[in-house]
Amino acid sequence: MFMSATPYFEAISVEAWLGARRVFNDLTLSLQPGEPTVLLGPNGAGKSALIKLINRQLYPVVKPGSELKLFGSSTVNLWDLRQRIGLVSSDLQSGYIPTVPAEDVVLSGLFGSVGLGRPQRPTQQQRAEALNQLEQLGLADLRGQAFGHCSDGQRRRLLLARALIHQPEVLVLDEPINGLDFKAKHQLLNSLRQLSRTGTTLLLVTHQLEAVIPEVQRAVLIKRGQIVADGPAAALLTSASLSACFDTPITVLEEGGWRQAVPRNSEA
């Protein structure tokens, strides 16, 4: 898979609002292809708003000195963007039509739709690619099963297959392990590890440290709409940094490249 040296996301002094709430005042951030990254911060920190900037659901305030570029361009064709960036989110999962068969869930990623309508007529080649994605993620047996009859873990992996069917350069995962049991969580995280190893750039957006796979090289910590730390994951995913970011005493435990945050007694 070809990777450009141009940042896939570049924000310079960006101001953005969600309704009457200003979510960013002076956001400056550059995200690079080929660099698996985690954006980590508490709920309400601005993580979801940043995803909306990436997929163009949110537009910044136009003002002097401010700039937002995707893949080096300030003007983006949304169809082209869908081909280059795949998105898996809990919002998409909760809003997806429950009666859509698993195969059609995957195929809908080709059209940026929720399910397939009359205008969407996949070719035999596209159907073969959808089946390939299902097989790669261990979901081939669910081909004809309705989305609503699948488990949470199966649904999340179906949406992963949906995001991957057009072989995006960048895969953005919004709270990827929310609501998953141990088995489903491990299956999904193992799939993400394989994707990272084979060249897909991952951006994990989460408040859960256990969602960060060992392949992640860079950590960006966000708090109240501000980037509070940005650097190598090994240097930032620590007890001190995360305690400051989440405003609570945290101890980080590490084993085999995986990390887990546990509470620390503030009086200890």
N, C-alpha and C positions, 0 to 999 in steps of 0.2 A: 504493500500500500504506500503510495507516494505521500510524503510529508513535507509541507512547506516550512521554510525557516521563518515565515511571517507569523506573528502572533495571531491566533484565531480569535482572541478577544483582547481589545486594548481600550482602556478607559483613561482619560486624562481630565481631571477636575470635573467629574460628571456630577450633576445635580439631577435627581429624579424624584418624582412624587407618585404615590399610589392614592388616588383620590385626594383627600385633603391632608394626607400625611406625607411629609418629606422623608423618604427612606435613605437617600444619599445626598450629602451636601457637597462633598469634595472627593469623590471616589477616583482614585488612581490605581489601576491594576492592569497588568499584562499577563496573559496566559499563553503558554507556548505549546505547539504541537510536539509530540514525543516526550512530554514531561507529565507523567501521571501525578495528579494533584488532588489534595483534599481541601475543601473550603469548610472550615469547622467553626461553629459558634453556637451560642444558645438560641432558643426559640425567640423570634422577634428581632434577631440581629441584622436581618437584611439578606439572608441566604436566598430565599425564594425570589426576592426582588431582583437579585443579581442574575438568577436564571432567566427571569423575564426580560432582562436586558440582552442576554445572550440569544434568546430565541425570538426577540423582537416583539414580545407582547407588551413591553414597556419601553417608552422612548424618553431620552433625557431632555432636559431643558436646553434650548438652543441659546448659547451665550458665548461671548468672547473668551478664548482660552480654553474652552471645553471641547472635547472631542471623543467620539465613540466609533471604533472601527471593528468590523468582523472580517477576518481573513484579509486585513489590509485595506478594506474599503469602507467608507462611511455611508455608502448607498448599497443596499443589499436586496437581491431578488429572493423573496421568501421561499420560492420553490427550490432554488439552488441551495439555499441555506438548509432546508430539510434534507437535502442529499448529503450534506457535509457534516451535519450535527444531528446525532440521534439523542432522544430524550426519554428517560424512564422516570415516571413520577407517581407518587401515591394519588395525586389528584386525577391523573389520567385513569388509574386503576379504578378508583371509586366512581368515576363518571362514565366508564365504558359500558356499552350496551350488553347486558348479561346474556342475551340470546345468541350473540354472534359466535359461530363455530371457531375453534382455536385456529384452524388454518386461515380463516378470513381475518382474524385478529392480526396475524402476521402480515398477510397481504395488504391490509389497510395502511401499513407503513409506507407502501409505495405511493399512495395517493394522499397521504396526510389526512386521512378520514378516520372516523370511528365506525368500523364495519365497512361493508361494501354495498354501494347502491347500484342502480342501473347503469350510471355512466362509467363505473369502474368495472372493466372487464379484463382481468389478468390473463396474460398469455400462458401457454403451457410451460414456457421457460420460467416465467415468474412463479408459477405454482410449484415447479420443481425446486426453485430456490427457497420457497417458503418451507417445503418439506425438508430440505437440507438443514435449514435453521432449526426446525423442530427436532430433527435428529441430533444435531450438534448439542442441543440443550436437554436431551433426554425426554422430549415431549411428543415424539412421533405417535405414541399410542393415544394421544389426546386429540388427534387431528380433527375429528368430527364432533368433539365434545363442546358444549356451550360454555362460554367464558364464565358465566355465573355458577356453573356446576364444578368449577375447578377450585382447588385450594388456594389460599393466599399466595403460597410459594409458587405454585404453578402459574397463577395469574401474573405474578411479577416476572417470571421467566418468559412467559408468552409476550409480555410487553418488551422485554429485552430482545427477543427474537424479532419483534415488530420494528424496534429501533435499528436492528442490525441488518435488515433485509436489503437496504440500499448501500451497505458497506460504508458507513460514515467514517470520516477521519477522526471525529471527536464524539465520545459518548458521555453525556451528562446524566448523572444519576442523583435524583433528589430523594434523600432519606431512603436509600435502597433496602435496608433491612427492617424498616418499620413494620411491626405486626407479624413478623415471621417467627416460626418456632425454630428450634436448633437445627433440625435437618434441613428445612427450607433455606435457612440463613446460610448454612455451610455450602449447600448446593449453589446458591447464587454467588457467594463470594468466590468459590472455586472457579465458576464461569468467568467472573471478572478478572481473576488472576490470569487465566488462559488468554483472554482478550488482550490484556496488557502485554503479555509476553509475545503476542503475535502482531503487535504494532498498532492497536487501537489506542488512541490517547483517551485516558479516562479523567473525568472531573467528578469526584465524589463530593456531594454537598450534603452535610449531615451535622447532627449534634451528638452523634454516637461514635465514640472512639473505636469501638469494636467493628465498625463498618470499614475501617481503613485497612486495606490489604497491604501486605509487606512490600509490594512493588511500588507503592506510592513514594515519590521522591521529594515532593514539595508540599508544604503545609501553609495555608493562608488562614489566619485566625481573624474572625470578624466579630464586632461587638457594637451594638447600637449604630449600625450603618457605617462604621469606620473599620478600616483594616488596621488591626493593632499589632500584628506580627506577620512576617512573610519570609520564609526561608526553608532550609532543608528540614524534612520531616523529622529526622533523628534529633535535631536541635530544638524543635519547637513542640513536639508531642511529648512534653514532660510535665511532671507534677506542678512545677512552678508556673509555667506558661499557661497551662489549662486552668489552674486555680485562679489566676488573674483574669482569664478570659471569661470564665463562667461565674466569677464572684462567689466561689465556694471552695473550701479546702478539698483537694483531690490528690490521691496517690495513683500514679500510673504504674501498672504492672506490665512487664514485657516478657514474652516467651516465644521464641522462634520467629521473631519479626512481627508478631501480633501484639496488640496493646489493649489493655482494659483499664478503665478508670473506676476506682472504688472510693467511697467516702473516707475522709481522714478527719479524725477528731481534732477540732480546732484548738482544743486545750492541751493536746498531746505535745 
